[in-house]
Amino acid sequence: MPETLAGTGVLIRLGLRRDRLLLPVWILGFALIAYSTALAGAELYPDLASRVEAATVLNATASMVALFGRVYDPTSIGALSLIKYTAFMTAILAVLMVILTIRHTRSDEESGRLELLGGGRLGRDAPLAAALSISLGANVALGLLAAAALTAGGLPAAGSLAFGLGWAATGMAFSAVAGLAAQLTASARAATGLSVGFVAITYALRAVGDLAEPGPSALSWLSPIGWNQQIRAFAGDRWWVLVLPVTLCLVLVPAARP
């Protein structure tokens, strides 16, 4: 292991111990939401006509499109049932990943925990590497468990996996944003504010972009939340869009190094 990463394993173990309640609650909570939504969708929209009618009304209502996005396949029960979760819940996931990442970087530095650990063998890149490793594990677990929950709820396996991986990749992208914010700011509060502000901006870009006719406009493609929508799980499953948040991570992580 490079000297700059010395102590990363220790920090990961410490972080997981501190988050032993927080992370399972988040991950299981998202999975339960996915499962209950899949079950509820089958009851709310039992036939093709009811799905098409509901999707048509939603797509024709500007406020709903701005808040949740568009239903790209009115015949798909998965696309309709999960419309609230491709944008709105993704933004919530982004905020949670921001909190998690800053908690293990700038917050630990402010509290003196990193200084205390630095009395041993701790490389300069170890805190960021540990924080992003914990975030990666949490996002992958959340995404795969959500995919399994959606499949168990009766939705197609391919669309469920696309949806779950979309959550995971987008969550990881915002973890990288938080890592960079922690490097650019002097306090945890400032880093959190900067990162959450970025989440809000990307959500607004997606909202304006989705309102364009026939939509989405280029503004939606400037937003990681918009990218998650454009995976179009259960409405074509565009796997290639997953490359965008992964690429964003690869760009931001080196820039976030201290």
CORQUIKA-V543941 format. One line per field, one symbol per residue. phi: phi as a letter, one per 40 degrees, with the letter a starting at -180 (. if undefined). burial: # if it has 9 or more other C-alpha atoms within 8 Angstrom, else .. Layout:
phi = ???
burial = ???
This chain:
phi = .ddcbdgcccccccccccbcbccdccccccccccccccccccccbcbcccccccccccccbdcccccbhbccbccccccccbdcbcbcccccddccccdcccdcbccccccgcccccccccbccccdcccccccccccccccccccccccccchcdccccccccccdcccdcccccdcccccccbcacccccccccccdcccccdcccccccbcgcccccccbdcccdcccfdgbhfccccccccccddccccccccc
burial = ...#####..##..##......#...##.###.#########..##...###..##.##....########.##.################.###.##############..##..#....##.############.##############.#.###.#########################.####.###.###..#..##.########...##.###########.#####.##..##.###.##..##..##.
